[in-house]
Amino acid sequence: MALVVTSLDGAVRIVLALIARPRRGHRITWGATADEIAASFPGDDLVPQPRWGYTHAVDVAAPPEKVWPWLVQIGQGRGGFYSYQGLENLVGCQIQNTSAILPEFGSLAVGDEVKLHVKAPGLRVEVAEPNKSLVLFGGSDDSPEASLWAFHIVDAGDGHSRLIERGRYSYGSTFGNRLAFSPTFLEPISFVMSRKMLLTIAALAEQPR
């Protein structure tokens, strides 16, 4: 029952985001400071001239070493995405979000693949610096489509962290490119899912263990 209620909450949030285009400026910078939005982070150069992007951030009352284990196990077939599991599975992702640290998924290396959907190509790990940065990239030299999904943990001192999520997208001019990668649909949907994910990771990292 709780999963159904949570999924309905997510669905309502997505509908509201889809019809609230004037709020896009707020959504693409949700939680982030002006300095974080302007900052350069590892992996940004993989999509050097994005057609659109976002920087989200959340405070975490835990040090970076308690945040990292939740990030590094992210992915379909791994620890999940800590978001609206019911909505993800509605489109066939076959996600099972965990609320525990899974030792078998405790590391990622450059070149590894992180899947988003059971039937879709995964994203390639480009940076995996423990307690600092996890950068995932999708794209190829012969395609205008490129996507960056990155997480950066900044030590805020006093046992606290800032968890920063950055997305950068480039795409071609075909209808299919625009439909899949433009902000029209992707931005409001990804915002709702990302917001839930970041808040959940923060809550999990803050748990005593």
C-alpha positions in Angstrom: 0.0 0.0 0.0 2.8 2.4 0.9 4.4 1.8 -2.5 1.1 2.6 -4.3 0.7 5.8 -2.3 4.3 6.9 -3.0 3.9 6.1 -6.7 0.7 8.2 -6.9 2.5 11.1 -5.2 5.3 10.8 -7.8 2.8 10.7 -10.7 1.0 13.8 -9.4 4.3 15.6 -9.1 5.3 14.7 -12.6 1.9 15.9 -14.1 2.3 19.2 -12.2 5.8 19.6 -13.4 4.8 18.9 -17.0 2.3 21.7 -17.0 4.4 24.2 -15.1 6.9 25.2 -17.7 7.6 28.6 -16.1 9.0 26.7 -13.1 11.8 25.1 -15.2 14.3 27.7 -14.1 13.7 26.7 -10.5 13.7 23.0 -11.2 17.0 22.9 -13.1 18.8 24.6 -10.1 16.8 23.0 -7.3 18.8 23.0 -4.0 22.0 24.3 -5.6 23.8 27.5 -4.7 25.0 30.0 -7.3 28.6 28.8 -6.8 27.6 25.2 -7.3 25.7 26.0 -10.5 28.7 27.9 -11.9 31.3 25.4 -10.7 33.1 23.1 -13.1 33.1 19.4 -12.0 34.9 16.3 -13.2 33.2 15.0 -16.4 31.7 18.3 -17.5 34.0 18.2 -20.5 32.4 15.0 -21.8 29.4 17.2 -22.9 31.2 20.5 -23.4 28.4 22.3 -25.2 25.2 20.9 -23.8 21.9 22.0 -25.3 20.5 22.0 -21.8 21.4 20.8 -18.3 20.7 21.0 -14.6 22.4 21.1 -11.3 20.6 19.8 -8.2 21.9 19.6 -4.7 20.9 18.6 -1.2 22.4 18.9 2.3 23.4 15.7 4.0 24.0 15.5 7.7 26.7 12.9 7.2 30.3 12.9 5.9 31.2 12.0 2.3 32.3 8.5 3.3 28.8 7.7 4.4 27.2 9.1 1.3 29.4 7.3 -1.2 28.3 3.7 -0.5 24.7 4.6 -1.5 25.9 6.3 -4.7 28.2 3.6 -5.9 25.6 0.9 -5.8 23.2 2.8 -7.9 21.7 1.2 -11.0 19.2 -1.2 -12.5 20.1 -4.7 -11.3 22.1 -3.1 -8.5 20.8 -1.0 -5.6 18.1 0.8 -7.6 17.6 4.5 -7.9 16.1 5.4 -4.5 13.2 7.1 -6.3 9.6 6.2 -7.2 10.1 2.5 -7.8 6.5 1.9 -8.8 6.7 4.5 -11.6 10.1 3.1 -12.8 8.7 -0.4 -13.0 5.6 0.8 -14.8 7.8 1.4 -17.8 9.6 -1.9 -17.4 12.8 -0.9 -15.5 12.5 -3.8 -13.1 13.9 -1.8 -10.3 14.2 -2.9 -6.7 15.4 -0.1 -4.5 17.4 -1.1 -1.5 17.6 0.4 1.9 20.8 -1.4 2.8 24.4 -1.2 1.8 25.0 -4.2 -0.6 28.7 -5.3 -0.4 28.5 -7.0 -3.8 27.9 -3.6 -5.4 30.4 -1.7 -3.3 32.7 -0.5 -6.2 32.6 0.8 -9.7 35.6 1.3 -12.1 36.0 3.4 -15.2 34.6 1.5 -18.1 31.9 -0.3 -16.1 28.3 -0.1 -17.2 25.4 1.2 -15.1 22.0 0.3 -16.6 19.0 2.5 -16.3 16.5 0.0 -17.9 16.7 -3.7 -18.4 16.4 -3.4 -22.2 18.3 -0.1 -22.8 22.0 0.4 -23.2 23.7 1.4 -20.0 25.8 4.5 -19.1 29.6 4.1 -19.0 31.5 5.0 -15.8 33.9 7.7 -16.7 34.9 8.9 -13.2 34.7 6.8 -10.0 36.6 8.6 -7.3 35.5 7.3 -3.9 33.8 9.8 -1.6 34.0 12.5 -4.3 32.7 11.9 -7.8 30.7 9.4 -9.8 30.3 10.3 -13.5 28.2 8.3 -15.9 28.2 9.0 -19.7 26.1 7.9 -22.7 27.2 8.8 -26.2 29.5 8.0 -29.1 31.7 9.8 -31.5 29.3 9.2 -34.5 26.2 10.5 -32.8 25.0 14.0 -31.7 23.3 12.4 -28.7 25.2 12.6 -25.5 24.2 12.5 -21.9 26.0 13.1 -18.7 24.7 12.0 -15.3 27.1 12.9 -12.5 27.2 13.0 -8.7 29.7 15.0 -6.7 30.1 14.9 -2.9 31.5 18.0 -1.3 32.8 17.9 2.3 30.9 20.7 4.1 32.8 20.2 7.4 31.4 19.3 10.8 30.4 15.9 9.5 28.2 17.3 6.8 28.2 17.0 3.0 26.7 18.6 -0.1 25.5 16.0 -2.6 25.4 17.6 -6.1 23.8 16.0 -9.1 24.5 17.3 -12.6 23.0 16.4 -15.9 24.1 17.7 -19.3 22.5 16.8 -22.6 23.3 17.2 -26.3 21.1 16.0 -29.2 20.4 16.2 -32.9 17.6 17.9 -34.8 15.5 14.9 -35.7 12.1 14.5 -34.0 13.3 11.3 -32.3 16.4 13.2 -30.9 14.2 16.0 -29.6 11.6 13.7 -28.1 14.2 11.6 -26.2 16.7 14.2 -25.1 15.1 17.7 -25.2 13.9 19.3 -21.9 10.3 19.3 -23.0 9.5 15.9 -21.3 12.8 14.8 -19.9 13.4 17.8 -17.6 10.2 17.7 -15.6 10.1 13.9 -15.3 13.8 13.7 -14.4 13.5 16.5 -11.9 10.7 14.7 -9.9 12.6 11.4 -9.9 15.9 13.1 -9.1 14.5 15.1 -6.2 13.1 12.0 -4.6 16.4 10.2 -5.2 18.6 12.9 -3.6 16.3 13.2 -0.6 16.3 9.5 -0.1 20.0 9.1 -0.4 20.5 11.9 2.2 18.1 10.2 4.6 19.8 6.8 4.2 23.3 8.3 4.6 22.2 10.1 7.8 21.0 6.9 9.5 23.3 5.7 12.3 25.1 2.5 11.4 
